[in-house]
């Protein structure tokens, strides 16, 4: 496990332990803070016993995300050292990517059922298993191509619950600036989650299942200089091999002001998300 993942877990565990020890005193403080909060709008229309179960309106999250997936490539225009290669002679077909990102997220519940957020961070990874149809002399295509960049995004989550059951639907659009691309790459992700809550109301444990959908908008273009190959420029359409995949997750809330969330996606796209959130 990477050092930053271990550090994130240690900080989360220490913070939750300290909060749990002061749960009785903090519960009264939280109730008073909830009563005077100006967000979410419309909270005063909710019965006090239900309002006390709502999350605090503002949050800051540290997130680690790792994914492995394959993209289908189409409509590719490729040039080598300034010379266009006919698609009949060289056609990119697919590429697998392994990506790790670290982001900071700020969110606010503006309505009892609507949370909006902003995300910003960095990512790095590598492209592997590049599949291409080549007619004529073979090209020395690199086995792996490292990449890195920055990303930012906005999103919204609709959420609700009944007794110990809850459901949500998340929508996010993000923009990634890749060192191998000369355009900003927009991506839209969305998906539902349904789950159940266990434990006490002071320290609940929530488990859930759901789906994750990813779509890359527009075309991707860029270029780089590769050893034994030269300057390779490209312009193409990249589509995830599978749009949807299945996810499972759990959230531990040792105190109303902090929680730890872990989520795993399975299928042709595999992903892991670890998140620590502080609310106020």
C-alpha positions, 0 to 999 in steps of 0.5 A, a space after each residue: 500500500 502506498 505511503 499516502 494511503 497509510 497516512 490517510 488511514 492513520 489520520 482518519 483512525 486517530 481523529 475518529 478515536 478522539 471524537 468517539 471519546 468526546 461523543 457525549 459532550 459533542 452531541 450537545 454541541 452538534 445539536 446546537 450547531 444544527 439548530 443555528 445552521 443556515 444550510 440546508 435551505 428548508 431544514 426548518 420544515 423537517 421534524 426535529 428528530 429527523 433533522 438531527 439525523 441529517 449530516 452537517 452542512 459543510 464538508 472537506 474530503 481527502 480522496 484517493 482513487 485508483 482505477 484500471 480499465 480499457 478504452 476503445 479507440 476510434 476515428 484515429 488520425 495519427 502522424 509520425 514525425 510530421 507525416 500522416 499515416 493512412 488509417 489503412 496502414 496504422 489504426 489504433 484500436 484500444 489501450 489499457 490504463 492504470 490511474 491513481 489520483 489524489 483530490 480535495 473535495 469541498 461540499 455543501 448541502 444546499 437542500 435536505 436532499 441535495 449536496 453540491 461539491 467541487 473537486 480538485 487534484 492531481 493524477 498519474 498513471 500509465 497506458 499499457 497494452 496498446 493494440 493497433 492494426 499495422 499493415 507493412 513494417 511494424 512500428 516500435 510502439 512503447 509497451 507502457 507510456 507514463 502520464 500525469 496531470 491535473 483535474 477539477 470538477 463539479 457535481 451534485 448528489 441527490 439523497 434520501 432515506 427511510 428508517 435504516 434504508 437510504 438511496 442516492 444518485 451522484 452526477 459529476 463532470 470533470 476536466 483533466 489536463 494531461 501532459 500527453 494531450 493538448 486539450 482538456 479532456 471532459 469526463 462525465 460520471 454518474 451512478 445510483 447507490 442503495 444501502 442500509 445502516 447498522 449500529 447506533 445513531 451516534 456511530 452508524 455503519 452504512 453499507 451499499 451497492 450501486 453502479 458507476 457510469 463513465 463517458 468521455 466527451 469529445 475527442 482527445 488529441 496530443 503527442 509526445 516524442 518516443 525513443 526509437 519512434 520519434 514524434 507521434 501525434 494523434 487525434 482520436 475518440 476514446 470510449 470506455 470498454 464498458 460504460 457501467 460497472 458494479 460497485 460496493 462500499 461502506 462508510 463508518 461514522 465514528 462521530 457526526 463530524 467525521 467519516 471514512 468511506 471505502 468503495 470498490 468497483 468490479 467488472 471490466 473496470 476495476 476501481 478503489 476509492 478511499 475517502 476521509 471527510 470532516 464536516 462542520 
